[in-house]
Amino acid sequence: MLSRITLSRFEVGIYLLLVAGVVGDHLSTGAALTRENIYETNPFALTIMKNGLWAQTDVALIIISMAMTYILLRMIKNPIAKYALIFPSIAGIIRLAITISNISLML
């Protein structure tokens, strides 16, 4: 019988924060770029947008961040491994801040 690995509510919350941040940034950036006098200033983002890889890059960020954290938390039995959740939480917070910034530009 396979052992069932459960996610803690805190871990699920961190993953949802990451997804909300990335999706919010993606949608708000797309909406903002349709407005007059608003343009992308990040050269990296501009390059991936021009090459049609914007959505794929965001999906890859979510998958890789969640997979690395999930695997690290289960491979390392030390309680300090919980600090691996810092990366997806910071990434989610930064992307949510960018979402708020994009929305404020549109208002």
ZIKAUR-V44172 format. One record per backbone hydrogen bond with DSSP energy under -0.5 kcal/mol. NH is the residue of the N-H (numbers start at 1). CO is the residue of the C=O. If there is no record, write none. Layout:
nh co
NH CO
NH CO
This chain:
nh co
5 3
6 4
12 8
13 9
14 10
15 11
16 12
17 13
18 14
19 15
20 16
21 17
22 18
23 19
24 20
25 21
26 22
27 23
28 24
29 25
30 26
31 27
32 28
33 29
34 30
34 31
35 32
38 35
43 41
46 42
47 43
48 44
49 45
50 46
51 47
52 49
53 48
54 48
57 53
58 54
59 55
60 56
61 57
62 58
63 59
64 60
65 61
66 62
67 63
68 64
69 65
70 66
71 67
72 68
73 69
74 70
75 71
76 72
77 75
81 78
82 79
83 80
84 81
85 82
86 83
87 84
88 84
89 85
90 86
91 87
92 88
93 89
94 90
95 91
96 92
97 93
98 94
99 95
100 96
101 97
102 98
103 99
104 100
105 101
106 102
107 103
